[in-house]
Amino acid sequence: MKKLIKEPLVHFFLLGIVLFVIYSQVNKNDSEQDIVIDNADIAHMAELWRMQWQRPPTSEELQGLIEKYVNQEVLYREALRMNLDHNDEIVKRRLAQKMEFLGQDLSGLVAPASEENLKAYFEDHKKDFETPYRYTLYQILFTEDNHVNPLEKAKNVLQKYGLSDTQGMQDKGDVFLLNYKLKDTDAFYLNREFGEQFTKQLEELPVGQWIGPIKSGYGVHLVYLESKTPPSIPSFAEVKDKVKREYEYQMEQEGQEAILKALRENYKVRITADNLEKATIDEIAQNK
């Protein structure tokens, strides 16, 4: 024990505690602030416990939750009193997020997702809810791994077997990880699997014959379109849930932008850094 007391690290630790207490007392307000725990606080604690443990807390457990809440509140207030939140990026980010959440709540009050508002939004943004092209197609692939010139190989196969039915062409291409037949597949899936360059070309292709060559990230394809369904605009009822999500998101974004713009009017941005271009400094300073 005596050896432990003589350790410089222990002295430093104890000195830190003393300084912490002294600083706290020096910066303390003349009148102590009450920590009030009301019915809403108790109900919130109990609900969080119930969500985690699937049962309400016992009296002893609730008392422990209250003690934990009080300890957290004390440490939080003392941290603010000691200005420990200053230049803390995590604290700044969290508080900024809470302000953003307030903006979201306000947007819900100002522009609620009522039936009338949703229908008006749908009418103004119908194009955004348009269904994509849908295809049923067959495809075969020719790659550089298997051919010196896959483009010429595809042309030769098309010229020789282009009048074959779908079954007659199945073994004319290279082994490929994707299915030979893609049934009732939308353009989003094709974009993801083959790339937009491939999918965009399908819009202009005729139905009922082998066509190509068509390039993708995999190589060169020959394609047979069995069916092609062009885009259409669904009814409001069919996409109401999606309209609601899009509407609420846009209202939140517009609300936050409006609030932030109004708040920034209260601040003057001064950039003293000398390692930025003047045009960039002027743009940031004037961005209100």
Secondary structure by P-SEA (a helix, b strand, c coil): cccccccaaaaaaaaaaaaaaaaaaaacccbbbbbcccaaaaaaaaaaaaaaccccccaaaaaaaaaaaaaaaaaaaaaaaaccccccaaaaaaaaaaaaaaaaaaaaaaccccaaaaaaaaaaccccccccbbbbcccccccccccccaaaaaaaaaaaccccccccccccccccccccccccccaaaaaaaccaaaaaaaccccccccccccccccccbbbbbcccccbbbbcccccaaaaaaaaaaaaaaaaaaaaaaaaaccbbbbbccccccaaaaaaaaacc
